[in-house]
Amino acid sequence: MKKKLASVLLCAVMAASMLTGCGNADNATATTPATDNKTDAAATTEAAEKTAEKTAEAAGSVYYLNFKPEVDEVWQKLAQEYTEETGVPVKVVTAASGTYEQTLMSEIANKEAPTLFQINGPIGYQNWKDYCADLKDTDLYSWLMDKSLAITGEDGGVYGIPYVVEGYGIIYNDAIMQKYFALDGAKAASMDEINNFAKLKEVVEDMQAKKDELGIEGVFASTSLTPGEDWRWQTHLANIPVYYEFKDKGITDTDTLEFTYSDNFKNIFDLYINNSCTAPGLLGSKSVDDSMAEFALGQAAMVQNGNWGWSQINGVDGNTVKAEDVKFLPIYTGVEGEENQGLCTGTENFFCINKEASAEDQAASIAFVEWLFSSETGKAAVTNDLGFIAPFNTFSDDEKPTDPLAQEVLRYMADTSKTSVSWNFTSFPSQQFKDDFGAALLEYASGSIDWDAVKTKVVDEWAAEKAATAAN
């Protein structure tokens, strides 16, 4: 046990705090889930009955180490409801924001270690594979609509099962856009015309020039570049050039990133910072909450974020944006063929069962998770309280999320004319790489360095951090 932990610690130090983004969420290279996601009542009932039987047989207890502080209250309530229903003790501990890896390292060494935890994808699996039980024979895995999303080992075992699919892009306020389209000389007549970077840039710059007529402070909400608040750019936006480079080369990872699509990143980043509520030189003081509030209050027409952002928009005091006006647009950067590009869709949230736990606790933990995704109580919480788009066939159409951004993700996934951009940022070498990338973007925005310096830093640090990770 100690030998395993020492090995994990060496790897995990290099990847500390790698779990990022998604309103504090995480990642793996992913494909769009299968479209055949309907389930009949009989199948759902059978799944629930099987889970109930397994729960009744479970004699152990559950300790879940939760990643997302913003949903701690939901998990605590679920734990209580499950214990009341089954008699199985469930403890939920929530790591502070940005500390999940460190907390897991600390907790896994305890006598009463987590029985249920999560990893962010293939790199996370490499750090924690000594603690991941094979879930190949579980009902949870059999319910997974797209089994290619699971984390598998060289032995064919299944060691991480995704529990949520998410998407991100440019969120826009359709009421403001319709107001713009009605202006004389508008550069487009509808959102359907905005399907590439050139048209997006033309529209955005015209809107910025007419911001007073539109009643906004800027087209885009502030580009948050405060350290720790820059994950939308150094991780999520950076995923797009990496996706296209990997696609060109037919790879899923590399020790040497060429950053061949760096100019495309610059295209959209410049558009963000130059047509914003906040001047480029002041972006180092802005947070994600600031940005989302600007959008919610109608001060901006667009903001880059994911479907998890709906709770932030909806929760802002004085929110003026109506749910029916909250829509998604893909992030266009000027890549050839991007007219057919969809949202960035994937997952970086994978459940793992601690194989060092007792057999009883492992069984109890599996039963708890399967209850969550098959029982009426669990599914209602997943959809309505956690706001997940669950990738399992146990959910009927009327059990899927109804918030506008989740509906938009589902709409794009169902559109066969669009190709989703897979999440590749779990291949990023380390949190240090991302932090340094973010710092370089702040320097660039403030005019301290030019874009060539940013590109050089990305290329050099990618290689250095990959080498350092391999050495450990």
N, C-alpha and C positions, 0 to 999 in steps of 0.2 A: 504493500500500500504506500509506504513512504517513498519507495523507489519510483512508483508511478507518479506520485505527486511531485517529486523533484523534477521529473521529465516534463510534466505539465507546466510547472512554474517557469522553466526555462523558455518554453514556447510562448506561454501566455504573457510574459513580461514584454515580449516584442509586440504583442498584439493587444496590450492593455487598452481597454476602452474602445475596441474596434467597433462595438455595437453602437451605431449612430443613426441619426436622422429619423425620419418618419415620425415626426412629433416625438422623437426619441424612439424610433423603431430600427430594424436591421435586414441582411441580405445574402442571396445566392443567385448565380446565373439561372434564369428561369425562362420557361416558355409559357405561352398562354394556356391556361387550363382547357381541358377538353370541353367542347361546346355541348356535349350530351350530358347535361348536368341536372336533368329532371329525375325525380324519384317518385315512385308511386306510394300510396299510403301503406300498402302491405310491406314493402321493403323497409320503410321507416319504422313501422311497428315492430317488425322482426329485429331490426337493429336495436331498438330500445329494449325489447325483451331480453335479448342476448346480453346486453350491458347490465340489465337488472340482475340477471342470474350471476354474472361474474362479480358484481358488486356484493351480492349476498354471500358469496364464497370468500371474499377478500377478508383476511383477518389482520392485515397490517394497518399502517397509517401512511399519510401523505404529507410531504414537506415540499411545497412549491416555492422556488426562488423566482419571483416576478421581476420582469425587466422594466415595465412601464409604470412610473410613479403616478401618472395621470389616471390610471384605472385601478389603483390599489383598492379603493373603496368597493369597486365592483367585485374584485377577486375575494375580498374579505367576506362579502355577502354570500358569494357562491360557495365558499368554504363552509360557512355556517349552514346554509341550506342543504348542502350535501351531507354534512354530519347529522343534521336533524332527520334527514330522509333515510340514511343508511346506517348510522351509528359509527361510521369510519371517521376517525379524527383527521382533519385536514388543517395544516398550518401554512399560512402564506406570509412570506417575508419579502418585502419590496426593496430592491437596491436603490440608492439615491441616484439621481440622474447622472449619467456618464460614468458610473462606477460599477457596472454589472460584472465585468471581468474580474476586477479586484475583489468584489464581494464574493463571487463564486469561488475564487481561489482560496479565500479565507474560510468560507463555509464548508467547502468540500473536504477540508482537513479535519473538521469536527467529528466527534463521535456520532452525533445526530446530524448527518449531512443531508443536503437536499436530495430527495428521491426523484424529483421532477425539476428539470432546468431547461434552458434553451441555448442554442448556438445560432450563429448568424450565417452559416453556410459552410462551404468546403474548408475554408481556412479555420473557422471555429471548430470544425470537426477534427482537424489535425491537432489542435491544441487539447481537445477533450476526449479523443477517441478511446482512451483507456478507461473512461467512465461511462461510455455509451452502450446500452444494451441493444441487442438486435430486436427490432420491432417488426420484422418481416411477417410474422405469423399473427399479428394483432388484427382485430377488426378495424381499428383506426386506419391502418395502412390499406386494408381492402376497400375502405370507403373513399380513399383518395382518388379524385377524378383523373388527375394527370400524375401518374406515378413517377414520371421523369423528374418531378420537382423534389422528390425525396433525396436525402443524403445517403448515399450507399458506400460501402467499403469494397475493397478489392476482392473480398470473399463473397460478394453478392448480398451481404447482410444489409438491412435497412436500419440506420442509426440516428436519423433525424427526420421527423415528419412535419411538413409545413402546416401551420394551423390558420394562416390568414394569407390572402392574396391582396396586394395593394397596388395602387397606380398613382403616378404623379405626372404633372404637366403644367401648363399655364392655366390657372383658374381665371375666368373672366366674369364680369358682371354684364349680363346680356342687356339689361335696361340701359346702361351707359352706352353699350355698343349700338343699340338700336337708335339712340339719340344721335350718335355720331353719323350713322348711315343716312339719317334724315337731313343732315346739313348739306348745303350747297357745296359742290366740289369735293365731296367725300371720295376717298380713294378706293372704296369698295361699297357694294350695295348690300352685302350680307356676309355672315361668317363663312359661308360656303366658299367664298372667293379667297379666303385666307388659308391657303394650304401649302405655303412655302415661305422661306425666310424673306425673300425679296418683297413679297406682298405684305407680310407682317411688318417689315421695317417701314414700308411706304405708309401704311395705315397708322402705325404707332407714332411716327414722326409728325404726321399731319394732325393726329389727335393731341399731341403734346403742344403743337403750335396753337391749337384751338381749345386748350384746357379750360380757359375762363368760360367759353361758351358751353362747355360740357359740365362745368361746375365741379371740376376735380383739381387736385394739386399736382398730379402727375399721372401718366398712364400706368406706370408700374409702382407698386408699393416698394418701400425701401429695401435695397439689397443689404440684408443684415450681415455685416462683416466683423462684428465684435467677436473676438476669440471664443469658441464654444457655440457661437450662434451662426456659424458660416457653413454648416453641413449641407445646406441646400445647393451650394456652389462647388465646394471642394469634394463633395461626394455625389450628390444627385445630378447636378449639371455635368460634372466631369464624367459621369457614366456614359454620356452620349458619344463623345469622341472615342472613348475606349471601346464602346460597343461597335462602332463602325470600323475601328482598326482591327479588332478581333475578328469581325465578320469578314473583312478583306483577307485576313491571313488564315482563316479557318481554325482559330484557336480559342481557348477559353481562359488562358493565362499566359503570361510571359515574364521572363526575367528582365527584359529590356524593352520598355515602352518607347516607341518612336514619337508618339504624340503627333501623328501625321494629320490629325484633324484639329490641331490647336487653333488654326485660324477660324474654324467653325465655332469653337468655343468662344473665341474672342468676339465673333459676330454678335451672338446673342447676349453675352455679358456686357458688351458696350451698349447694346440697345437697352438693357436693363438700367444701367447706371446713368445713362445720359438722358433718359426719359422717365424720370422718377420723381417721387414726392420730395426726395432729399438729394442735395448736391453730392457729387461723387466724393469730395473731400471730407464729408461728414458721416459717411457710411460706417466708419469704425465704431460709432456709438450706438448703432441700431441693432435691435434684437429681432428674433422671429415674431415675438408677440407684438412688437411695434408694427411690423410689416402687416401682420394679419389684421390688426386693429384698423390700420389705414384702409384696407380693403373693405372690412366690415362696415366702416363708417361712411363708405362711398367717396373717400378721398382719392382713391385709385381705381382704375378700371380692371387691372390685371395684377396677378401675383403668382409666382411659381411656388407650388407646394403640392402635397398629395391629398388623397381622399380623407386622411385623418384630420386634415385642416378644417373640416366642416364644424367640428365641435368648437374650435377656436373662433371661427367666424360667427357661429350662432350664439356663442357665449359672451360676446362683447356687449357691454352696456351701451345702449343707444344704437345698436346695429340697425342699419337702414337697408341692407341687402335682403331681398326676398329670396326664399329658397328656390323658387322656380326660375330665378335669374342667374343662379350659380351654375356655371358650365365649365367644361374643360376644353382646352386646345392643346394639341401636341407641341412640344418644344422644337421649333424649326430652327436650323442652324445654317442652312445653305448647302446641305449634302444632296448630291444628285439623286433623284427619285424619291425625295422626302414627301412628295404629295401623298404617298401611300403610307406614310408613317403614322403609327398610332401613339398611344400613351406609353410611358415607361412603366411596364407592368411586371410584377414578380413578387418575390417574398424573401425575407431575411429573418424570418421567425420560425424556428424549428424546435419542436418539443423533443427532449431526450429523457430517457429513464436511466437513472444511475445504477449501473450494473453491480456496483459495490454495495448497494443496499441489500437488505435481506430479501429473500424470494417473496415473502409476504408483503413487504413494503413496495416492491416492484409491481406485484400484481394489483395492489390497492391503487397505486399511482396510475397504472394503465386503465383500470376500471373508472377512476375519477375522470380522466381525460375523455374516455369513450362516452361516459354519461354526459359530459359537457356538450358533445357534438351529436348526441342521438336522442336525449330526453327532451321533452317539451320545455322544461324549466331551463336546462342548459342552453338549448338552441335559442330560446327567447333572449337570454342574457348575451349570448354571442352576437346576435344580430342587433338588438336594441340598446344594450348597455355598453358592450365592448365595441360595437360598430364594425365587426369583422365581416369581410367577404370570405366566408369559409370555403375551402376547396374540396369539400366532401359531398358525396351524393346523398347524404342523409337529409339535406335541406330541400324542401319543396320551393316552388317559385314564390309562394306567399310568405316564406320564412327568410327571405333575403333582405338585406338592408334597404331602407327606403329613403335614407338621406340623399340629397341631390348629387353629391360627389361620388358616392358609392354607385348610384344608378348610372352615372356617367362612365365609370370604369366598366361596369357590366355592359353598357351600350357599345363602348369601343371594342371590348373583347368579343362581342357577338358580331361585329362588323367584319366580314370576311375580306373586305377590300383593304383593310388596314393591317399592317404588320406591327405588332407591339415591339417596343425596344426592351430587350431583356435586361435584367439587373446584373451587371458585371462588377459592381463596386466591391463585392466581397473578395475580389482578386487583388484589390489595392493592397500594397505590401504592409502597411501599418497605420496606426492612428497618427504617428509622428509625420508620416508622409502627407496625410490629409491636413494636419494642422499647419505644416509648413507651406502647403499649397494655398491654404486659406490666407496665411499671412502674406504670401506673395501677391495674392489678389487684392488685398487691402493696400499694399504698397503701390500696386499698379493703379488702383482707383484713385489714390491720393496724388498720383503723378510722380512718385519717388523713383519708380523703375519703369522701363519700357516692356512691351510684350515679349520681346526676345528673351529678356531676363527671366520672365515667368516660365516660358517654354523650357529654357535651359534647366531651371530649378526642378521642374517636373520630371524631365528626362533623367537628370543626374540622381535625384533623390529616389526615384522609383528603383533604379538599378542598385543604389547603395542599400536601400532598405530591404529589397529582395535578397541581396547577398547576405545581409546581416541575419535575416530570418532563416535562411538556409544553413548558415553557420551554426545556428542554435538548434 
